[in-house]
Amino acid sequence: MKVMVIVKATKNSEAGVMPSEALMAEMGKFNEELVKAGVMLAGDGLHPSVKGKRIQFSGSKRTVVDGPFAETKELVAGYWIWQVRSMDEAVEWARRCPDPMPNEESELEIRPIFEAEDFGAELTPELRAQEDRLRAELEQRQKA
């Protein structure tokens, strides 16, 4: 199963406080362990929400809202995509993670990523073929 591990934002991450060299080294070591174990597929940190935008949908209307966004605890500061055998394995890896926001309360959230099988009959053979074609195209672009 694939999961997204979400690093929740904090007051400092939203203020643009960059991680220390020591934390970057610890995270680098943790990421190496994830890669060597075949768990980590992707991961990045995100700029504070002040640099972001939201697109709000209301029927056919689209509204662009500039950051920053309220409720820091609901924002995302970074993420990983992991390939694991189970949610329990993801939890075990997350427990080994260095504290992502030293000197602040911090939190990781683990969410399963939908697989094609989760969509049932609504994912028709034509839609599945389209999805497979797009995934193959993305893989080719990443290799280039």
MARDOKOL-230264 format. One record per residue (C-alpha): residue number from 1; residue in three letters; x, y, z. Coordinates in steps of 0.2 Angstrom, whole numbers, plus 2048, in hexadecimal, padded with zeros to 3 digits. Last residue first. Example, Ala and Ser with C-alpha at 12.3 -4.5 7.8 and 13.67 -1.06 7.14 Angstrom:
<pts>
+-----+-----+-----+-----+-----+
!   k !   r !  px !  py !  pz !
+-----+-----+-----+-----+-----+
!   2 ! SER ! 844 ! 7FB ! 824 !
!   1 ! ALA ! 83E ! 7EA ! 827 !
+-----+-----+-----+-----+-----+
</pts>
This chain:
<pts>
+-----+-----+-----+-----+-----+
!   k !   r !  px !  py !  pz !
+-----+-----+-----+-----+-----+
! 144 ! ALA ! 848 ! 83B ! 7A2 !
! 143 ! LYS ! 844 ! 82D ! 7AF !
! 142 ! GLN ! 837 ! 838 ! 7B7 !
! 141 ! ARG ! 82F ! 83C ! 7A6 !
! 140 ! GLN ! 82D ! 829 ! 7A2 !
! 139 ! GLU ! 825 ! 826 ! 7B3 !
! 138 ! LEU ! 819 ! 833 ! 7B0 !
! 137 ! GLU ! 814 ! 82C ! 79F !
! 136 ! ALA ! 812 ! 81B ! 7A7 !
! 135 ! ARG ! 806 ! 822 ! 7B4 !
! 134 ! LEU ! 7FC ! 82B ! 7A7 !
! 133 ! ARG ! 7FA ! 81B ! 79D !
! 132 ! ASP ! 7F5 ! 811 ! 7AC !
! 131 ! GLU ! 7E8 ! 81E ! 7B1 !
! 130 ! GLN ! 7E1 ! 81F ! 79F !
! 129 ! ALA ! 7E0 ! 80C ! 79F !
! 128 ! ARG ! 7D7 ! 80C ! 7AF !
! 127 ! LEU ! 7CB ! 819 ! 7A9 !
! 126 ! GLU ! 7C7 ! 80E ! 799 !
! 125 ! PRO ! 7C5 ! 7FE ! 7A4 !
! 124 ! THR ! 7B9 ! 808 ! 7AF !
! 123 ! LEU ! 7BE ! 80F ! 7C0 !
! 122 ! GLU ! 7AC ! 811 ! 7C6 !
! 121 ! ALA ! 7AB ! 7FE ! 7C8 !
! 120 ! GLY ! 7B6 ! 7FE ! 7D8 !
! 119 ! PHE ! 7C0 ! 80E ! 7DD !
! 118 ! ASP ! 7CB ! 805 ! 7EA !
! 117 ! GLU ! 7D2 ! 7FA ! 7DD !
! 116 ! ALA ! 7DC ! 808 ! 7D5 !
! 115 ! GLU ! 7E5 ! 80C ! 7E5 !
! 114 ! PHE ! 7E1 ! 81B ! 7F0 !
! 113 ! ILE ! 7EF ! 821 ! 7FB !
! 112 ! PRO ! 7EE ! 81D ! 80D !
! 111 ! ARG ! 7F0 ! 82C ! 819 !
! 110 ! ILE ! 7FE ! 82E ! 827 !
! 109 ! GLU ! 7FE ! 83E ! 831 !
! 108 ! LEU ! 80E ! 844 ! 839 !
! 107 ! GLU ! 80D ! 850 ! 847 !
! 106 ! SER ! 817 ! 85D ! 850 !
! 105 ! GLU ! 817 ! 866 ! 861 !
! 104 ! GLU ! 825 ! 872 ! 860 !
! 103 ! ASN ! 838 ! 873 ! 866 !
! 102 ! PRO ! 83D ! 868 ! 857 !
! 101 ! MET ! 831 ! 867 ! 848 !
! 100 ! PRO ! 834 ! 857 ! 83E !
!  99 ! ASP ! 838 ! 84D ! 84E !
!  98 ! PRO ! 843 ! 83F ! 846 !
!  97 ! CYS ! 839 ! 831 ! 83E !
!  96 ! ARG ! 83A ! 820 ! 846 !
!  95 ! ARG ! 827 ! 821 ! 84C !
!  94 ! ALA ! 823 ! 825 ! 83A !
!  93 ! TRP ! 82B ! 814 ! 834 !
!  92 ! GLU ! 821 ! 80A ! 840 !
!  91 ! VAL ! 811 ! 813 ! 83C !
!  90 ! ALA ! 814 ! 80F ! 829 !
!  89 ! GLU ! 817 ! 7FD ! 82E !
!  88 ! ASP ! 806 ! 7FD ! 837 !
!  87 ! MET ! 7FD ! 805 ! 828 !
!  86 ! SER ! 803 ! 7F6 ! 81E !
!  85 ! ARG ! 80F ! 7EF ! 812 !
!  84 ! VAL ! 817 ! 800 ! 80E !
!  83 ! GLN ! 81B ! 80B ! 7FF !
!  82 ! TRP ! 81D ! 81C ! 806 !
!  81 ! ILE ! 819 ! 82E ! 7FF !
!  80 ! TRP ! 821 ! 83B ! 80A !
!  79 ! TYR ! 81B ! 84C ! 80F !
!  78 ! GLY ! 81E ! 85E ! 814 !
!  77 ! ALA ! 818 ! 86D ! 81E !
!  76 ! VAL ! 805 ! 869 ! 81C !
!  75 ! LEU ! 7F8 ! 875 ! 824 !
!  74 ! GLU ! 7EA ! 870 ! 830 !
!  73 ! LYS ! 7F5 ! 874 ! 840 !
!  72 ! THR ! 7F8 ! 885 ! 838 !
!  71 ! GLU ! 7E6 ! 88A ! 839 !
!  70 ! ALA ! 7E5 ! 899 ! 82E !
!  69 ! PHE ! 7EC ! 89A ! 81C !
!  68 ! PRO ! 7FA ! 8A5 ! 816 !
!  67 ! GLY ! 7F6 ! 8A5 ! 808 !
!  66 ! ASP ! 7EE ! 8AC ! 7F8 !
!  65 ! VAL ! 7DC ! 8A6 ! 7F4 !
!  64 ! VAL ! 7D7 ! 8A3 ! 7E2 !
!  63 ! THR ! 7C5 ! 8A1 ! 7DE !
!  62 ! ARG ! 7BE ! 895 ! 7D1 !
!  61 ! LYS ! 7AB ! 896 ! 7CC !
!  60 ! SER ! 7A4 ! 887 ! 7C2 !
!  59 ! GLY ! 79B ! 880 ! 7D2 !
!  58 ! SER ! 7A4 ! 887 ! 7E1 !
!  57 ! PHE ! 7B6 ! 883 ! 7E0 !
!  56 ! GLN ! 7C4 ! 88B ! 7EB !
!  55 ! ILE ! 7D6 ! 88C ! 7E4 !
!  54 ! ARG ! 7E2 ! 88E ! 7F2 !
!  53 ! LYS ! 7F3 ! 897 ! 7F0 !
!  52 ! GLY ! 804 ! 895 ! 7F8 !
!  51 ! LYS ! 813 ! 89F ! 7FD !
!  50 ! VAL ! 80B ! 8A5 ! 80E !
!  49 ! SER ! 807 ! 892 ! 810 !
!  48 ! PRO ! 819 ! 88F ! 815 !
!  47 ! HIS ! 824 ! 886 ! 809 !
!  46 ! LEU ! 822 ! 873 ! 808 !
!  45 ! GLY ! 82E ! 865 ! 80C !
!  44 ! ASP ! 830 ! 857 ! 800 !
!  43 ! GLY ! 82E ! 844 ! 7FF !
!  42 ! ALA ! 82D ! 836 ! 7F2 !
!  41 ! LEU ! 82D ! 823 ! 7F0 !
!  40 ! MET ! 834 ! 81F ! 802 !
!  39 ! VAL ! 831 ! 80D ! 807 !
!  38 ! GLY ! 83F ! 803 ! 7FE !
!  37 ! ALA ! 848 ! 7FF ! 80E !
!  36 ! LYS ! 857 ! 809 ! 807 !
!  35 ! VAL ! 84C ! 818 ! 803 !
!  34 ! LEU ! 844 ! 818 ! 814 !
!  33 ! GLU ! 855 ! 816 ! 81D !
!  32 ! GLU ! 85D ! 824 ! 812 !
!  31 ! ASN ! 84E ! 82F ! 816 !
!  30 ! PHE ! 851 ! 82D ! 829 !
!  29 ! LYS ! 864 ! 832 ! 826 !
!  28 ! GLY ! 85E ! 841 ! 81C !
!  27 ! MET ! 852 ! 845 ! 82A !
!  26 ! GLU ! 85F ! 845 ! 837 !
!  25 ! ALA ! 86B ! 84F ! 82C !
!  24 ! MET ! 85E ! 85C ! 829 !
!  23 ! LEU ! 85A ! 85D ! 83B !
!  22 ! ALA ! 86C ! 860 ! 83F !
!  21 ! GLU ! 86E ! 86D ! 832 !
!  20 ! SER ! 85F ! 876 ! 83A !
!  19 ! PRO ! 84E ! 877 ! 831 !
!  18 ! MET ! 848 ! 887 ! 82A !
!  17 ! VAL ! 83D ! 893 ! 833 !
!  16 ! GLY ! 830 ! 899 ! 826 !
!  15 ! ALA ! 823 ! 8A0 ! 832 !
!  14 ! GLU ! 818 ! 892 ! 82D !
!  13 ! SER ! 825 ! 885 ! 831 !
!  12 ! ASN ! 827 ! 88E ! 842 !
!  11 ! LYS ! 815 ! 88E ! 847 !
!  10 ! THR ! 813 ! 87C ! 842 !
!   9 ! ALA ! 80F ! 873 ! 832 !
!   8 ! LYS ! 80A ! 861 ! 832 !
!   7 ! VAL ! 815 ! 854 ! 829 !
!   6 ! ILE ! 80A ! 849 ! 81F !
!   5 ! VAL ! 80F ! 837 ! 81B !
!   4 ! MET ! 806 ! 832 ! 80C !
!   3 ! VAL ! 803 ! 81F ! 80A !
!   2 ! LYS ! 805 ! 812 ! 7FD !
!   1 ! MET ! 800 ! 800 ! 800 !
+-----+-----+-----+-----+-----+
</pts>
